[in-house]
Amino acid sequence: DRDLSKLLVQLGAGAAADEPLGHALSERFGQVQEELSTTLRAWAQENSLDPDKVQSYDQLMRGLILGFAVQRYLIESFDEDTYIANSLELMAIETK
């Protein structure tokens, strides 16, 4: 939702100026990264994909997720459906 997007943008801005907040967010995002990696490994196994190849896309997925949240908040005309469709298409290409 837009409120979560707004929160992420505000936290990111605050973290750039507040070192303790930056460290706390970095630690929390490290946990998110671990959860995403676990999810990607399970998804790869379930879909008979090479887990090492799929795992290498965790940075791309984080970028897509964070990019979605930020753009949804900052860009009035942001087209969520097209962003999601294009992201899924990109991931389909990358996992073949």
C-alpha positions in Angstrom: 0.0 0.0 0.0 1.0 3.6 -0.5 1.6 4.1 3.3 4.2 1.4 3.4 5.9 3.0 0.3 5.9 6.3 2.0 7.4 4.8 5.2 10.2 3.1 3.2 11.1 6.4 1.5 11.1 8.3 4.8 13.1 5.7 6.6 15.7 5.6 3.7 16.0 9.4 3.8 16.3 9.4 7.6 18.9 6.6 7.5 21.1 8.7 5.3 21.3 11.4 7.9 21.1 9.3 11.1 23.9 6.8 11.6 22.2 4.6 14.3 19.0 4.5 12.2 21.1 3.6 9.2 22.7 0.7 11.1 19.3 -0.5 12.4 17.8 -0.5 8.9 20.9 -2.2 7.4 20.5 -5.0 10.0 16.8 -5.3 9.2 17.3 -5.4 5.5 19.9 -8.1 6.0 17.2 -10.2 7.6 14.9 -9.4 4.6 17.7 -10.5 2.3 18.1 -13.8 4.2 14.3 -14.4 4.0 14.3 -13.6 0.3 17.2 -16.0 -0.3 15.4 -18.8 1.5 12.3 -18.1 -0.5 14.2 -18.2 -3.8 15.9 -21.5 -2.9 12.5 -23.1 -2.2 11.0 -21.6 -5.3 13.9 -22.9 -7.5 13.6 -26.4 -6.0 9.8 -26.4 -6.5 10.2 -25.4 -10.1 13.1 -27.6 -11.0 15.4 -24.6 -11.6 19.1 -24.4 -10.8 19.2 -22.9 -7.3 22.6 -21.2 -7.8 21.3 -19.4 -10.9 18.1 -18.3 -9.3 19.9 -17.2 -6.1 22.1 -14.9 -8.2 18.9 -12.9 -8.9 18.2 -11.9 -5.3 19.7 -8.5 -5.8 17.5 -7.9 -8.9 14.4 -8.9 -7.0 15.3 -6.6 -4.1 15.7 -3.8 -6.6 12.4 -4.5 -8.2 10.6 -4.7 -4.8 12.2 -1.5 -3.5 11.8 0.3 -6.8 8.1 -0.6 -6.8 7.6 0.8 -3.3 9.5 4.0 -4.0 7.9 4.7 -7.4 4.5 4.0 -6.1 5.0 6.7 -3.5 6.9 9.3 -5.5 5.4 9.1 -9.0 1.7 10.1 -9.2 1.1 8.3 -12.6 3.0 5.1 -11.6 1.4 2.1 -13.3 1.6 -0.7 -10.8 0.1 -3.3 -13.1 2.5 -2.7 -15.9 5.5 -2.6 -13.4 4.4 -6.0 -12.0 3.8 -7.5 -15.5 7.2 -6.3 -16.7 9.0 -7.5 -13.6 7.4 -11.0 -14.0 8.4 -11.0 -17.7 12.0 -10.0 -16.8 12.2 -12.8 -14.1 10.9 -15.4 -16.6 13.6 -14.4 -19.1 16.3 -14.5 -16.5 15.4 -17.9 -15.1 15.4 -19.7 -18.5 
